[in-house]
Amino acid sequence: MGYAKAAEFNSYPGPRHVLELAEQLNLTEQQASRSKELFEAMRKDAVRLGQAIVEQEHALNKLFALNVIGQKQLTEAIGQIVVLQGELRTVHLSAHIEMKQLLTTEQIRKYDELRGYTARQDSPNNEHQHKH
């Protein structure tokens, strides 16, 4: 859903991709271990929050289906969903911040290169050159 684009496009690597590129990045044993921990913690929180969002969306749908929704219920339901989405994005971006602190400058440069972000920095329309 693009929760981590701000991090990815600005040299804040994500734990999942770091693990996928572990060999090319020459991760130390400690870096690999910590990356796995970061990824698992992020994944666990993301799954929990994702489930909560789905539940809130179902509750919102039910209010419409039962024809009992008013402006107050709508505002409350959307407010709950937005808070959960914000928490989910924070989980993703926090993992990227921690990941950047774990890697060396050279590993981050290599990560950006391997992910196709280095060409973006030279282009005025850099967002359009992102490879996913």
Solvent accessible surface area in square Angstrom, and as a share of the most:
residue,aa,sasa,rsa
1,M,198,0.88
2,G,30,0.29
3,Y,35,0.13
4,A,17,0.13
5,K,92,0.39
6,A,53,0.41
7,A,8,0.07
8,E,14,0.06
9,F,26,0.11
10,N,93,0.48
11,S,23,0.15
12,Y,74,0.28
13,P,0,0.00
14,G,3,0.02
15,P,1,0.01
16,R,116,0.42
17,H,23,0.10
18,V,0,0.00
19,L,46,0.23
20,E,107,0.48
21,L,27,0.14
22,A,29,0.23
23,E,155,0.69
24,Q,89,0.39
25,L,4,0.02
26,N,123,0.63
27,L,27,0.14
28,T,77,0.44
29,E,156,0.70
30,Q,144,0.64
31,Q,16,0.07
32,A,23,0.18
33,S,54,0.35
34,R,93,0.34
35,S,0,0.00
36,K,119,0.50
37,E,92,0.41
38,L,11,0.05
39,F,42,0.17
40,E,83,0.37
41,A,57,0.45
42,M,21,0.10
43,R,112,0.41
44,K,142,0.60
45,D,48,0.25
46,A,20,0.16
47,V,70,0.40
48,R,135,0.49
49,L,1,0.01
50,G,24,0.23
51,Q,109,0.48
52,A,27,0.21
53,I,22,0.11
54,V,80,0.46
55,E,114,0.51
56,Q,51,0.22
57,E,74,0.33
58,H,118,0.53
59,A,49,0.38
60,L,21,0.10
61,N,96,0.49
62,K,122,0.52
63,L,48,0.24
64,F,111,0.46
65,A,79,0.61
66,L,105,0.52
67,N,138,0.71
68,V,85,0.49
69,I,43,0.22
70,G,31,0.30
71,Q,135,0.60
72,K,145,0.62
73,Q,74,0.33
74,L,53,0.27
75,T,83,0.48
76,E,90,0.40
77,A,10,0.08
78,I,73,0.37
79,G,33,0.32
80,Q,94,0.42
81,I,7,0.04
82,V,84,0.48
83,V,91,0.52
84,L,30,0.15
85,Q,59,0.26
86,G,37,0.36
87,E,77,0.35
88,L,15,0.07
89,R,102,0.37
90,T,80,0.47
91,V,28,0.16
92,H,41,0.18
93,L,45,0.22
94,S,44,0.28
95,A,6,0.05
96,H,9,0.04
97,I,86,0.44
98,E,70,0.31
99,M,0,0.00
100,K,63,0.27
101,Q,141,0.63
102,L,42,0.21
103,L,13,0.07
104,T,73,0.43
105,T,120,0.70
106,E,99,0.45
107,Q,17,0.08
108,I,17,0.09
109,R,109,0.40
110,K,58,0.25
111,Y,0,0.00
112,D,6,0.03
113,E,76,0.34
114,L,64,0.32
115,R,35,0.13
116,G,9,0.09
117,Y,2,0.01
118,T,51,0.30
119,A,58,0.45
120,R,11,0.04
121,Q,108,0.48
122,D,125,0.65
123,S,21,0.14
124,P,130,0.82
125,N,98,0.50
126,N,54,0.27
127,E,114,0.51
128,H,158,0.71
129,Q,83,0.37
130,H,40,0.18
131,K,134,0.57
132,H,169,0.75
